[in-house]
Amino acid sequence: MEAEAAKYFGAGLTMMGAIGAGLGIGVLVNGAMQGISRNPEASGTLQMNMIIGIAFTEAIAIYCLVVALLILLVA
């Protein structure tokens, strides 16, 4: 495998973490919505915790993007 092809393969492999982050956000929101539908009084607490969880999961996706860009630009 040539060096240029290996760079693109590595960047694509790194972005697989973004797919995982997307799935994680879907599972998180699904659980929060089910919890709110079962107990509407707890919606404020669940919503706050859901937003914090989404922020942490999005940070992982952004780190994956940064690493993929570094692979393409530096290597």
N, CA, C, O and CB atoms as a CASP TS submission, in Angstrom:
PFRMAT TS
TARGET T0000
AUTHOR 0000-0000-0000
METHOD Language model
MODEL 1
PARENT N/A
ATOM      1  N   MET     1       0.857  -1.173   0.000  1.00  0.00           N
ATOM      2  CA  MET     1       0.000   0.000   0.000  1.00  0.00           C
ATOM      3  C   MET     1       0.900   1.233   0.000  1.00  0.00           C
ATOM      4  O   MET     1       1.849   1.328   0.778  1.00  0.00           O
ATOM      5  CB  MET     1      -0.973   0.000   1.231  1.00  0.00           C
ATOM      6  N   GLU     2       0.587   2.156  -0.873  1.00  0.00           N
ATOM      7  CA  GLU     2       1.372   3.377  -0.954  1.00  0.00           C
ATOM      8  C   GLU     2       1.111   4.270   0.253  1.00  0.00           C
ATOM      9  O   GLU     2       0.111   4.110   0.953  1.00  0.00           O
ATOM     10  CB  GLU     2       1.058   4.127  -2.247  1.00  0.00           C
ATOM     11  N   ALA     3       2.006   5.195   0.484  1.00  0.00           N
ATOM     12  CA  ALA     3       1.893   6.078   1.646  1.00  0.00           C
ATOM     13  C   ALA     3       0.651   6.964   1.556  1.00  0.00           C
ATOM     14  O   ALA     3      -0.019   7.206   2.559  1.00  0.00           O
ATOM     15  CB  ALA     3       3.146   6.946   1.775  1.00  0.00           C
ATOM     16  N   GLU     4       0.352   7.443   0.357  1.00  0.00           N
ATOM     17  CA  GLU     4      -0.821   8.312   0.184  1.00  0.00           C
ATOM     18  C   GLU     4      -2.116   7.550   0.460  1.00  0.00           C
ATOM     19  O   GLU     4      -3.029   8.075   1.099  1.00  0.00           O
ATOM     20  CB  GLU     4      -0.851   8.897  -1.241  1.00  0.00           C
ATOM     21  N   ALA     5      -2.188   6.324  -0.019  1.00  0.00           N
ATOM     22  CA  ALA     5      -3.380   5.506   0.223  1.00  0.00           C
ATOM     23  C   ALA     5      -3.507   5.161   1.695  1.00  0.00           C
ATOM     24  O   ALA     5      -4.617   5.115   2.226  1.00  0.00           O
ATOM     25  CB  ALA     5      -3.335   4.222  -0.615  1.00  0.00           C
ATOM     26  N   ALA     6      -2.388   4.919   2.362  1.00  0.00           N
ATOM     27  CA  ALA     6      -2.414   4.617   3.793  1.00  0.00           C
ATOM     28  C   ALA     6      -2.912   5.809   4.601  1.00  0.00           C
ATOM     29  O   ALA     6      -3.602   5.644   5.608  1.00  0.00           O
ATOM     30  CB  ALA     6      -1.022   4.203   4.274  1.00  0.00           C
ATOM     31  N   LYS     7      -2.555   7.018   4.150  1.00  0.00           N
ATOM     32  CA  LYS     7      -3.044   8.226   4.823  1.00  0.00           C
ATOM     33  C   LYS     7      -4.561   8.303   4.761  1.00  0.00           C
ATOM     34  O   LYS     7      -5.219   8.549   5.772  1.00  0.00           O
ATOM     35  CB  LYS     7      -2.427   9.483   4.192  1.00  0.00           C
ATOM     36  N   TYR     8      -5.108   8.096   3.585  1.00  0.00           N
ATOM     37  CA  TYR     8      -6.563   8.179   3.432  1.00  0.00           C
ATOM     38  C   TYR     8      -7.267   7.062   4.179  1.00  0.00           C
ATOM     39  O   TYR     8      -8.339   7.270   4.748  1.00  0.00           O
ATOM     40  CB  TYR     8      -6.946   8.133   1.958  1.00  0.00           C
ATOM     41  N   PHE     9      -6.676   5.890   4.181  1.00  0.00           N
ATOM     42  CA  PHE     9      -7.251   4.773   4.921  1.00  0.00           C
ATOM     43  C   PHE     9      -7.250   5.062   6.418  1.00  0.00           C
ATOM     44  O   PHE     9      -8.234   4.786   7.104  1.00  0.00           O
ATOM     45  CB  PHE     9      -6.478   3.480   4.628  1.00  0.00           C
ATOM     46  N   GLY    10      -6.152   5.616   6.927  1.00  0.00           N
ATOM     47  CA  GLY    10      -6.070   5.959   8.350  1.00  0.00           C
ATOM     48  C   GLY    10      -7.060   7.037   8.747  1.00  0.00           C
ATOM     49  O   GLY    10      -7.664   6.968   9.817  1.00  0.00           O
ATOM     50  N   ALA    11      -7.226   8.030   7.890  1.00  0.00           N
ATOM     51  CA  ALA    11      -8.189   9.096   8.175  1.00  0.00           C
ATOM     52  C   ALA    11      -9.613   8.553   8.176  1.00  0.00           C
ATOM     53  O   ALA    11     -10.425   8.924   9.023  1.00  0.00           O
ATOM     54  CB  ALA    11      -8.057  10.231   7.147  1.00  0.00           C
ATOM     55  N   GLY    12      -9.909   7.679   7.229  1.00  0.00           N
ATOM     56  CA  GLY    12     -11.246   7.071   7.191  1.00  0.00           C
ATOM     57  C   GLY    12     -11.502   6.195   8.389  1.00  0.00           C
ATOM     58  O   GLY    12     -12.609   6.181   8.927  1.00  0.00           O
ATOM     59  N   LEU    13     -10.481   5.454   8.817  1.00  0.00           N
ATOM     60  CA  LEU    13     -10.613   4.601   9.991  1.00  0.00           C
ATOM     61  C   LEU    13     -10.828   5.435  11.251  1.00  0.00           C
ATOM     62  O   LEU    13     -11.577   5.043  12.146  1.00  0.00           O
ATOM     63  CB  LEU    13      -9.375   3.716  10.147  1.00  0.00           C
ATOM     64  N   THR    14     -10.172   6.569  11.310  1.00  0.00           N
ATOM     65  CA  THR    14     -10.343   7.456  12.466  1.00  0.00           C
ATOM     66  C   THR    14     -11.762   8.001  12.540  1.00  0.00           C
ATOM     67  O   THR    14     -12.309   8.160  13.631  1.00  0.00           O
ATOM     68  CB  THR    14      -9.343   8.613  12.403  1.00  0.00           C
ATOM     69  N   MET    15     -12.355   8.286  11.402  1.00  0.00           N
ATOM     70  CA  MET    15     -13.706   8.838  11.392  1.00  0.00           C
ATOM     71  C   MET    15     -14.762   7.810  11.786  1.00  0.00           C
ATOM     72  O   MET    15     -15.924   8.170  11.972  1.00  0.00           O
ATOM     73  CB  MET    15     -14.023   9.392  10.025  1.00  0.00           C
ATOM     74  N   MET    16     -14.388   6.551  11.916  1.00  0.00           N
ATOM     75  CA  MET    16     -15.326   5.545  12.429  1.00  0.00           C
ATOM     76  C   MET    16     -15.766   5.908  13.846  1.00  0.00           C
ATOM     77  O   MET    16     -16.863   5.547  14.272  1.00  0.00           O
ATOM     78  CB  MET    16     -14.682   4.134  12.410  1.00  0.00           C
ATOM     79  N   GLY    17     -14.912   6.620  14.570  1.00  0.00           N
ATOM     80  CA  GLY    17     -15.285   7.087  15.907  1.00  0.00           C
ATOM     81  C   GLY    17     -16.459   8.053  15.857  1.00  0.00           C
ATOM     82  O   GLY    17     -17.256   8.103  16.794  1.00  0.00           O
ATOM     83  N   ALA    18     -16.578   8.814  14.784  1.00  0.00           N
ATOM     84  CA  ALA    18     -17.713   9.728  14.640  1.00  0.00           C
ATOM     85  C   ALA    18     -19.009   8.950  14.442  1.00  0.00           C
ATOM     86  O   ALA    18     -20.066   9.383  14.900  1.00  0.00           O
ATOM     87  CB  ALA    18     -17.488  10.690  13.460  1.00  0.00           C
ATOM     88  N   ILE    19     -18.938   7.813  13.767  1.00  0.00           N
ATOM     89  CA  ILE    19     -20.127   6.977  13.609  1.00  0.00           C
ATOM     90  C   ILE    19     -20.565   6.445  14.975  1.00  0.00           C
ATOM     91  O   ILE    19     -21.754   6.416  15.292  1.00  0.00           O
ATOM     92  CB  ILE    19     -19.851   5.804  12.625  1.00  0.00           C
ATOM     93  N   GLY    20     -19.591   6.029  15.769  1.00  0.00           N
ATOM     94  CA  GLY    20     -19.899   5.558  17.124  1.00  0.00           C
ATOM     95  C   GLY    20     -20.510   6.653  17.978  1.00  0.00           C
ATOM     96  O   GLY    20     -21.418   6.397  18.769  1.00  0.00           O
ATOM     97  N   ALA    21     -20.015   7.871  17.822  1.00  0.00           N
ATOM     98  CA  ALA    21     -20.574   8.984  18.591  1.00  0.00           C
ATOM     99  C   ALA    21     -22.010   9.265  18.172  1.00  0.00           C
ATOM    100  O   ALA    21     -22.853   9.567  19.017  1.00  0.00           O
ATOM    101  CB  ALA    21     -19.717  10.245  18.413  1.00  0.00           C
ATOM    102  N   GLY    22     -22.294   9.168  16.892  1.00  0.00           N
ATOM    103  CA  GLY    22     -23.668   9.366  16.411  1.00  0.00           C
ATOM    104  C   GLY    22     -24.617   8.316  16.958  1.00  0.00           C
ATOM    105  O   GLY    22     -25.735   8.632  17.365  1.00  0.00           O
ATOM    106  N   LEU    23     -24.176   7.078  16.968  1.00  0.00           N
ATOM    107  CA  LEU    23     -24.999   6.012  17.543  1.00  0.00           C
ATOM    108  C   LEU    23     -25.199   6.223  19.047  1.00  0.00           C
ATOM    109  O   LEU    23     -26.283   5.986  19.580  1.00  0.00           O
ATOM    110  CB  LEU    23     -24.354   4.637  17.281  1.00  0.00           C
ATOM    111  N   GLY    24     -24.138   6.670  19.717  1.00  0.00           N
ATOM    112  CA  GLY    24     -24.247   6.926  21.152  1.00  0.00           C
ATOM    113  C   GLY    24     -25.242   8.029  21.473  1.00  0.00           C
ATOM    114  O   GLY    24     -25.990   7.930  22.446  1.00  0.00           O
ATOM    115  N   ILE    25     -25.257   9.070  20.666  1.00  0.00           N
ATOM    116  CA  ILE    25     -26.216  10.155  20.882  1.00  0.00           C
ATOM    117  C   ILE    25     -27.638   9.649  20.666  1.00  0.00           C
ATOM    118  O   ILE    25     -28.551  10.016  21.405  1.00  0.00           O
ATOM    119  CB  ILE    25     -25.918  11.345  19.940  1.00  0.00           C
ATOM    120  N   GLY    26     -27.823   8.811  19.657  1.00  0.00           N
ATOM    121  CA  GLY    26     -29.152   8.250  19.409  1.00  0.00           C
ATOM    122  C   GLY    26     -29.648   7.417  20.579  1.00  0.00           C
ATOM    123  O   GLY    26     -30.808   7.527  20.976  1.00  0.00           O
ATOM    124  N   VAL    27     -28.776   6.588  21.129  1.00  0.00           N
ATOM    125  CA  VAL    27     -29.158   5.763  22.279  1.00  0.00           C
ATOM    126  C   VAL    27     -29.452   6.639  23.495  1.00  0.00           C
ATOM    127  O   VAL    27     -30.398   6.382  24.240  1.00  0.00           O
ATOM    128  CB  VAL    27     -28.044   4.748  22.610  1.00  0.00           C
ATOM    129  N   LEU    28     -28.639   7.668  23.689  1.00  0.00           N
ATOM    130  CA  LEU    28     -28.822   8.567  24.831  1.00  0.00           C
ATOM    131  C   LEU    28     -30.152   9.302  24.758  1.00  0.00           C
ATOM    132  O   LEU    28     -30.879   9.370  25.749  1.00  0.00           O
ATOM    133  CB  LEU    28     -27.680   9.573  24.900  1.00  0.00           C
ATOM    134  N   VAL    29     -30.472   9.849  23.599  1.00  0.00           N
ATOM    135  CA  VAL    29     -31.725  10.588  23.448  1.00  0.00           C
ATOM    136  C   VAL    29     -32.924   9.640  23.550  1.00  0.00           C
ATOM    137  O   VAL    29     -33.958  10.007  24.109  1.00  0.00           O
ATOM    138  CB  VAL    29     -31.749  11.339  22.098  1.00  0.00           C
ATOM    139  N   ASN    30     -32.789   8.432  23.017  1.00  0.00           N
ATOM    140  CA  ASN    30     -33.859   7.455  23.118  1.00  0.00           C
ATOM    141  C   ASN    30     -34.168   7.144  24.587  1.00  0.00           C
ATOM    142  O   ASN    30     -35.333   7.119  24.983  1.00  0.00           O
ATOM    143  CB  ASN    30     -33.482   6.171  22.363  1.00  0.00           C
ATOM    144  N   GLY    31     -33.141   6.911  25.381  1.00  0.00           N
ATOM    145  CA  GLY    31     -33.358   6.619  26.794  1.00  0.00           C
ATOM    146  C   GLY    31     -33.960   7.792  27.540  1.00  0.00           C
ATOM    147  O   GLY    31     -34.823   7.609  28.399  1.00  0.00           O
ATOM    148  N   ALA    32     -33.509   9.003  27.217  1.00  0.00           N
ATOM    149  CA  ALA    32     -34.051  10.182  27.889  1.00  0.00           C
ATOM    150  C   ALA    32     -35.520  10.395  27.524  1.00  0.00           C
ATOM    151  O   ALA    32     -36.336  10.722  28.386  1.00  0.00           O
ATOM    152  CB  ALA    32     -33.231  11.426  27.527  1.00  0.00           C
ATOM    153  N   MET    33     -35.848  10.213  26.263  1.00  0.00           N
ATOM    154  CA  MET    33     -37.241  10.392  25.856  1.00  0.00           C
ATOM    155  C   MET    33     -38.153   9.342  26.482  1.00  0.00           C
ATOM    156  O   MET    33     -39.280   9.662  26.860  1.00  0.00           O
ATOM    157  CB  MET    33     -37.357  10.338  24.340  1.00  0.00           C
ATOM    158  N   GLN    34     -37.700   8.117  26.597  1.00  0.00           N
ATOM    159  CA  GLN    34     -38.497   7.097  27.264  1.00  0.00           C
ATOM    160  C   GLN    34     -38.665   7.419  28.743  1.00  0.00           C
ATOM    161  O   GLN    34     -39.740   7.217  29.308  1.00  0.00           O
ATOM    162  CB  GLN    34     -37.855   5.722  27.093  1.00  0.00           C
ATOM    163  N   GLY    35     -37.601   7.919  29.372  1.00  0.00           N
ATOM    164  CA  GLY    35     -37.706   8.302  30.777  1.00  0.00           C
ATOM    165  C   GLY    35     -38.663   9.456  30.992  1.00  0.00           C
ATOM    166  O   GLY    35     -39.423   9.463  31.960  1.00  0.00           O
ATOM    167  N   ILE    36     -38.632  10.436  30.094  1.00  0.00           N
ATOM    168  CA  ILE    36     -39.542  11.576  30.216  1.00  0.00           C
ATOM    169  C   ILE    36     -40.983  11.136  29.983  1.00  0.00           C
ATOM    170  O   ILE    36     -41.898  11.630  30.641  1.00  0.00           O
ATOM    171  CB  ILE    36     -39.157  12.689  29.220  1.00  0.00           C
ATOM    172  N   SER    37     -41.188  10.202  29.044  1.00  0.00           N
ATOM    173  CA  SER    37     -42.563   9.767  28.787  1.00  0.00           C
ATOM    174  C   SER    37     -43.125   8.962  29.956  1.00  0.00           C
ATOM    175  O   SER    37     -44.337   8.948  30.171  1.00  0.00           O
ATOM    176  CB  SER    37     -42.623   8.935  27.507  1.00  0.00           C
ATOM    177  N   ARG    38     -42.269   8.303  30.700  1.00  0.00           N
ATOM    178  CA  ARG    38     -42.744   7.527  31.849  1.00  0.00           C
ATOM    179  C   ARG    38     -42.898   8.374  33.099  1.00  0.00           C
ATOM    180  O   ARG    38     -43.739   8.088  33.951  1.00  0.00           O
ATOM    181  CB  ARG    38     -41.798   6.386  32.128  1.00  0.00           C
ATOM    182  N   ASN    39     -42.072   9.429  33.210  1.00  0.00           N
ATOM    183  CA  ASN    39     -42.120  10.282  34.394  1.00  0.00           C
ATOM    184  C   ASN    39     -41.942  11.740  33.963  1.00  0.00           C
ATOM    185  O   ASN    39     -40.829  12.262  34.006  1.00  0.00           O
ATOM    186  CB  ASN    39     -41.024   9.868  35.428  1.00  0.00           C
ATOM    187  N   PRO    40     -43.022  12.397  33.551  1.00  0.00           N
ATOM    188  CA  PRO    40     -42.905  13.772  33.035  1.00  0.00           C
ATOM    189  C   PRO    40     -42.388  14.779  34.068  1.00  0.00           C
ATOM    190  O   PRO    40     -41.839  15.816  33.696  1.00  0.00           O
ATOM    191  CB  PRO    40     -44.248  14.234  32.530  1.00  0.00           C
ATOM    192  N   GLU    41     -42.558  14.484  35.361  1.00  0.00           N
ATOM    193  CA  GLU    41     -42.087  15.425  36.385  1.00  0.00           C
ATOM    194  C   GLU    41     -40.565  15.528  36.409  1.00  0.00           C
ATOM    195  O   GLU    41     -40.024  16.547  36.838  1.00  0.00           O
ATOM    196  CB  GLU    41     -42.594  15.002  37.759  1.00  0.00           C
ATOM    197  N   ALA    42     -39.872  14.491  35.957  1.00  0.00           N
ATOM    198  CA  ALA    42     -38.408  14.483  35.984  1.00  0.00           C
ATOM    199  C   ALA    42     -37.797  14.983  34.687  1.00  0.00           C
ATOM    200  O   ALA    42     -36.606  14.784  34.448  1.00  0.00           O
ATOM    201  CB  ALA    42     -37.906  13.092  36.271  1.00  0.00           C
ATOM    202  N   SER    43     -38.591  15.628  33.850  1.00  0.00           N
ATOM    203  CA  SER    43     -38.095  16.020  32.531  1.00  0.00           C
ATOM    204  C   SER    43     -36.956  17.038  32.620  1.00  0.00           C
ATOM    205  O   SER    43     -36.038  16.997  31.801  1.00  0.00           O
ATOM    206  CB  SER    43     -39.231  16.594  31.700  1.00  0.00           C
ATOM    207  N   GLY    44     -36.994  17.936  33.581  1.00  0.00           N
ATOM    208  CA  GLY    44     -35.930  18.940  33.706  1.00  0.00           C
ATOM    209  C   GLY    44     -34.583  18.307  34.008  1.00  0.00           C
ATOM    210  O   GLY    44     -33.578  18.644  33.383  1.00  0.00           O
ATOM    211  N   THR    45     -34.564  17.394  34.963  1.00  0.00           N
ATOM    212  CA  THR    45     -33.323  16.724  35.324  1.00  0.00           C
ATOM    213  C   THR    45     -32.826  15.835  34.194  1.00  0.00           C
ATOM    214  O   THR    45     -31.635  15.820  33.883  1.00  0.00           O
ATOM    215  CB  THR    45     -33.514  15.903  36.589  1.00  0.00           C
ATOM    216  N   LEU    46     -33.747  15.092  33.579  1.00  0.00           N
ATOM    217  CA  LEU    46     -33.347  14.216  32.480  1.00  0.00           C
ATOM    218  C   LEU    46     -32.828  15.017  31.292  1.00  0.00           C
ATOM    219  O   LEU    46     -31.853  14.627  30.651  1.00  0.00           O
ATOM    220  CB  LEU    46     -34.521  13.340  32.046  1.00  0.00           C
ATOM    221  N   GLN    47     -33.473  16.119  31.008  1.00  0.00           N
ATOM    222  CA  GLN    47     -33.059  16.933  29.866  1.00  0.00           C
ATOM    223  C   GLN    47     -31.673  17.523  30.103  1.00  0.00           C
ATOM    224  O   GLN    47     -30.850  17.553  29.187  1.00  0.00           O
ATOM    225  CB  GLN    47     -34.078  18.056  29.604  1.00  0.00           C
ATOM    226  N   MET    48     -31.406  17.993  31.324  1.00  0.00           N
ATOM    227  CA  MET    48     -30.100  18.560  31.628  1.00  0.00           C
ATOM    228  C   MET    48     -29.007  17.499  31.502  1.00  0.00           C
ATOM    229  O   MET    48     -27.955  17.754  30.915  1.00  0.00           O
ATOM    230  CB  MET    48     -30.097  19.167  33.038  1.00  0.00           C
ATOM    231  N   ASN    49     -29.254  16.316  32.050  1.00  0.00           N
ATOM    232  CA  ASN    49     -28.268  15.243  31.956  1.00  0.00           C
ATOM    233  C   ASN    49     -28.084  14.776  30.516  1.00  0.00           C
ATOM    234  O   ASN    49     -26.974  14.423  30.118  1.00  0.00           O
ATOM    235  CB  ASN    49     -28.683  14.069  32.835  1.00  0.00           C
ATOM    236  N   MET    50     -29.162  14.770  29.731  1.00  0.00           N
ATOM    237  CA  MET    50     -29.071  14.383  28.334  1.00  0.00           C
ATOM    238  C   MET    50     -28.195  15.366  27.559  1.00  0.00           C
ATOM    239  O   MET    50     -27.362  14.950  26.754  1.00  0.00           O
ATOM    240  CB  MET    50     -30.467  14.304  27.709  1.00  0.00           C
ATOM    241  N   ILE    51     -28.373  16.642  27.792  1.00  0.00           N
ATOM    242  CA  ILE    51     -27.578  17.651  27.079  1.00  0.00           C
ATOM    243  C   ILE    51     -26.108  17.554  27.452  1.00  0.00           C
ATOM    244  O   ILE    51     -25.244  17.719  26.591  1.00  0.00           O
ATOM    245  CB  ILE    51     -28.101  19.060  27.382  1.00  0.00           C
ATOM    246  N   ILE    52     -25.807  17.289  28.715  1.00  0.00           N
ATOM    247  CA  ILE    52     -24.409  17.115  29.129  1.00  0.00           C
ATOM    248  C   ILE    52     -23.811  15.886  28.461  1.00  0.00           C
ATOM    249  O   ILE    52     -22.673  15.929  27.993  1.00  0.00           O
ATOM    250  CB  ILE    52     -24.303  16.992  30.664  1.00  0.00           C
ATOM    251  N   GLY    53     -24.564  14.793  28.412  1.00  0.00           N
ATOM    252  CA  GLY    53     -24.080  13.585  27.753  1.00  0.00           C
ATOM    253  C   GLY    53     -23.858  13.783  26.269  1.00  0.00           C
ATOM    254  O   GLY    53     -22.887  13.274  25.710  1.00  0.00           O
ATOM    255  N   ILE    54     -24.751  14.520  25.627  1.00  0.00           N
ATOM    256  CA  ILE    54     -24.593  14.807  24.199  1.00  0.00           C
ATOM    257  C   ILE    54     -23.345  15.653  23.961  1.00  0.00           C
ATOM    258  O   ILE    54     -22.626  15.437  22.985  1.00  0.00           O
ATOM    259  CB  ILE    54     -25.843  15.529  23.647  1.00  0.00           C
ATOM    260  N   ALA    55     -23.085  16.610  24.843  1.00  0.00           N
ATOM    261  CA  ALA    55     -21.895  17.454  24.689  1.00  0.00           C
ATOM    262  C   ALA    55     -20.618  16.620  24.785  1.00  0.00           C
ATOM    263  O   ALA    55     -19.696  16.811  23.992  1.00  0.00           O
ATOM    264  CB  ALA    55     -21.882  18.565  25.756  1.00  0.00           C
ATOM    265  N   PHE    56     -20.555  15.702  25.745  1.00  0.00           N
ATOM    266  CA  PHE    56     -19.366  14.858  25.877  1.00  0.00           C
ATOM    267  C   PHE    56     -19.211  13.938  24.667  1.00  0.00           C
ATOM    268  O   PHE    56     -18.095  13.712  24.199  1.00  0.00           O
ATOM    269  CB  PHE    56     -19.440  14.025  27.169  1.00  0.00           C
ATOM    270  N   THR    57     -20.311  13.413  24.164  1.00  0.00           N
ATOM    271  CA  THR    57     -20.247  12.519  23.018  1.00  0.00           C
ATOM    272  C   THR    57     -19.848  13.284  21.761  1.00  0.00           C
ATOM    273  O   THR    57     -19.095  12.761  20.939  1.00  0.00           O
ATOM    274  CB  THR    57     -21.592  11.818  22.810  1.00  0.00           C
ATOM    275  N   GLU    58     -20.331  14.495  21.598  1.00  0.00           N
ATOM    276  CA  GLU    58     -19.943  15.322  20.456  1.00  0.00           C
ATOM    277  C   GLU    58     -18.471  15.666  20.526  1.00  0.00           C
ATOM    278  O   GLU    58     -17.810  15.766  19.493  1.00  0.00           O
ATOM    279  CB  GLU    58     -20.780  16.600  20.401  1.00  0.00           C
ATOM    280  N   ALA    59     -17.941  15.851  21.735  1.00  0.00           N
ATOM    281  CA  ALA    59     -16.516  16.146  21.878  1.00  0.00           C
ATOM    282  C   ALA    59     -15.677  15.000  21.329  1.00  0.00           C
ATOM    283  O   ALA    59     -14.641  15.233  20.707  1.00  0.00           O
ATOM    284  CB  ALA    59     -16.161  16.407  23.354  1.00  0.00           C
ATOM    285  N   ILE    60     -16.116  13.766  21.553  1.00  0.00           N
ATOM    286  CA  ILE    60     -15.390  12.614  21.010  1.00  0.00           C
ATOM    287  C   ILE    60     -15.402  12.660  19.485  1.00  0.00           C
ATOM    288  O   ILE    60     -14.384  12.381  18.852  1.00  0.00           O
ATOM    289  CB  ILE    60     -16.010  11.286  21.515  1.00  0.00           C
ATOM    290  N   ALA    61     -16.531  13.006  18.894  1.00  0.00           N
ATOM    291  CA  ALA    61     -16.616  13.089  17.440  1.00  0.00           C
ATOM    292  C   ALA    61     -15.714  14.199  16.903  1.00  0.00           C
ATOM    293  O   ALA    61     -15.097  14.039  15.850  1.00  0.00           O
ATOM    294  CB  ALA    61     -18.067  13.327  17.002  1.00  0.00           C
ATOM    295  N   ILE    62     -15.634  15.303  17.605  1.00  0.00           N
ATOM    296  CA  ILE    62     -14.767  16.408  17.178  1.00  0.00           C
ATOM    297  C   ILE    62     -13.305  15.998  17.285  1.00  0.00           C
ATOM    298  O   ILE    62     -12.505  16.349  16.417  1.00  0.00           O
ATOM    299  CB  ILE    62     -15.032  17.675  18.028  1.00  0.00           C
ATOM    300  N   TYR    63     -12.937  15.256  18.338  1.00  0.00           N
ATOM    301  CA  TYR    63     -11.567  14.762  18.458  1.00  0.00           C
ATOM    302  C   TYR    63     -11.233  13.833  17.291  1.00  0.00           C
ATOM    303  O   TYR    63     -10.125  13.883  16.756  1.00  0.00           O
ATOM    304  CB  TYR    63     -11.370  14.027  19.801  1.00  0.00           C
ATOM    305  N   CYS    64     -12.174  12.998  16.899  1.00  0.00           N
ATOM    306  CA  CYS    64     -11.953  12.106  15.751  1.00  0.00           C
ATOM    307  C   CYS    64     -11.723  12.918  14.483  1.00  0.00           C
ATOM    308  O   CYS    64     -10.850  12.585  13.681  1.00  0.00           O
ATOM    309  CB  CYS    64     -13.154  11.151  15.561  1.00  0.00           C
ATOM    310  N   LEU    65     -12.491  13.968  14.300  1.00  0.00           N
ATOM    311  CA  LEU    65     -12.319  14.821  13.124  1.00  0.00           C
ATOM    312  C   LEU    65     -10.958  15.494  13.132  1.00  0.00           C
ATOM    313  O   LEU    65     -10.294  15.563  12.098  1.00  0.00           O
ATOM    314  CB  LEU    65     -13.423  15.875  13.061  1.00  0.00           C
ATOM    315  N   VAL    66     -10.537  15.990  14.283  1.00  0.00           N
ATOM    316  CA  VAL    66      -9.237  16.650  14.387  1.00  0.00           C
ATOM    317  C   VAL    66      -8.095  15.673  14.084  1.00  0.00           C
ATOM    318  O   VAL    66      -7.151  16.015  13.371  1.00  0.00           O
ATOM    319  CB  VAL    66      -9.057  17.255  15.791  1.00  0.00           C
ATOM    320  N   VAL    67      -8.188  14.463  14.627  1.00  0.00           N
ATOM    321  CA  VAL    67      -7.151  13.465  14.372  1.00  0.00           C
ATOM    322  C   VAL    67      -7.128  13.095  12.889  1.00  0.00           C
ATOM    323  O   VAL    67      -6.052  12.951  12.308  1.00  0.00           O
ATOM    324  CB  VAL    67      -7.381  12.205  15.240  1.00  0.00           C
ATOM    325  N   ALA    68      -8.287  12.940  12.277  1.00  0.00           N
ATOM    326  CA  ALA    68      -8.333  12.621  10.841  1.00  0.00           C
ATOM    327  C   ALA    68      -7.709  13.739  10.005  1.00  0.00           C
ATOM    328  O   ALA    68      -6.976  13.468   9.053  1.00  0.00           O
ATOM    329  CB  ALA    68      -9.787  12.379  10.392  1.00  0.00           C
ATOM    330  N   LEU    69      -7.994  14.976  10.354  1.00  0.00           N
ATOM    331  CA  LEU    69      -7.389  16.091   9.626  1.00  0.00           C
ATOM    332  C   LEU    69      -5.893  16.156   9.844  1.00  0.00           C
ATOM    333  O   LEU    69      -5.142  16.464   8.919  1.00  0.00           O
ATOM    334  CB  LEU    69      -8.024  17.400  10.044  1.00  0.00           C
ATOM    335  N   LEU    70      -5.452  15.869  11.061  1.00  0.00           N
ATOM    336  CA  LEU    70      -4.002  15.854  11.325  1.00  0.00           C
ATOM    337  C   LEU    70      -3.317  14.746  10.537  1.00  0.00           C
ATOM    338  O   LEU    70      -2.211  14.935  10.030  1.00  0.00           O
ATOM    339  CB  LEU    70      -3.726  15.672  12.832  1.00  0.00           C
ATOM    340  N   ILE    71      -3.963  13.600  10.432  1.00  0.00           N
ATOM    341  CA  ILE    71      -3.388  12.508   9.644  1.00  0.00           C
ATOM    342  C   ILE    71      -3.209  12.954   8.180  1.00  0.00           C
ATOM    343  O   ILE    71      -2.179  12.691   7.559  1.00  0.00           O
ATOM    344  CB  ILE    71      -4.296  11.238   9.725  1.00  0.00           C
ATOM    345  N   LEU    72      -4.225  13.628   7.651  1.00  0.00           N
ATOM    346  CA  LEU    72      -4.169  14.029   6.246  1.00  0.00           C
ATOM    347  C   LEU    72      -3.171  15.168   6.010  1.00  0.00           C
ATOM    348  O   LEU    72      -2.500  15.199   4.978  1.00  0.00           O
ATOM    349  CB  LEU    72      -5.554  14.450   5.772  1.00  0.00           C
ATOM    350  N   LEU    73      -3.073  16.091   6.951  1.00  0.00           N
ATOM    351  CA  LEU    73      -2.239  17.271   6.730  1.00  0.00           C
ATOM    352  C   LEU    73      -0.782  17.069   7.118  1.00  0.00           C
ATOM    353  O   LEU    73       0.116  17.580   6.448  1.00  0.00           O
ATOM    354  CB  LEU    73      -2.793  18.426   7.493  1.00  0.00           C
ATOM    355  N   VAL    74      -0.541  16.329   8.192  1.00  0.00           N
ATOM    356  CA  VAL    74       0.832  16.222   8.705  1.00  0.00           C
ATOM    357  C   VAL    74       1.566  15.025   8.114  1.00  0.00           C
ATOM    358  O   VAL    74       2.727  15.136   7.721  1.00  0.00           O
ATOM    359  CB  VAL    74       0.820  16.117  10.228  1.00  0.00           C
ATOM    360  N   ALA    75       0.905  13.907   8.051  1.00  0.00           N
ATOM    361  CA  ALA    75       1.610  12.677   7.622  1.00  0.00           C
ATOM    362  C   ALA    75       1.886  12.680   6.136  1.00  0.00           C
ATOM    363  O   ALA    75       2.467  11.728   5.614  1.00  0.00           O
ATOM    364  CB  ALA    75       0.796  11.436   7.982  1.00  0.00           C
TER
END
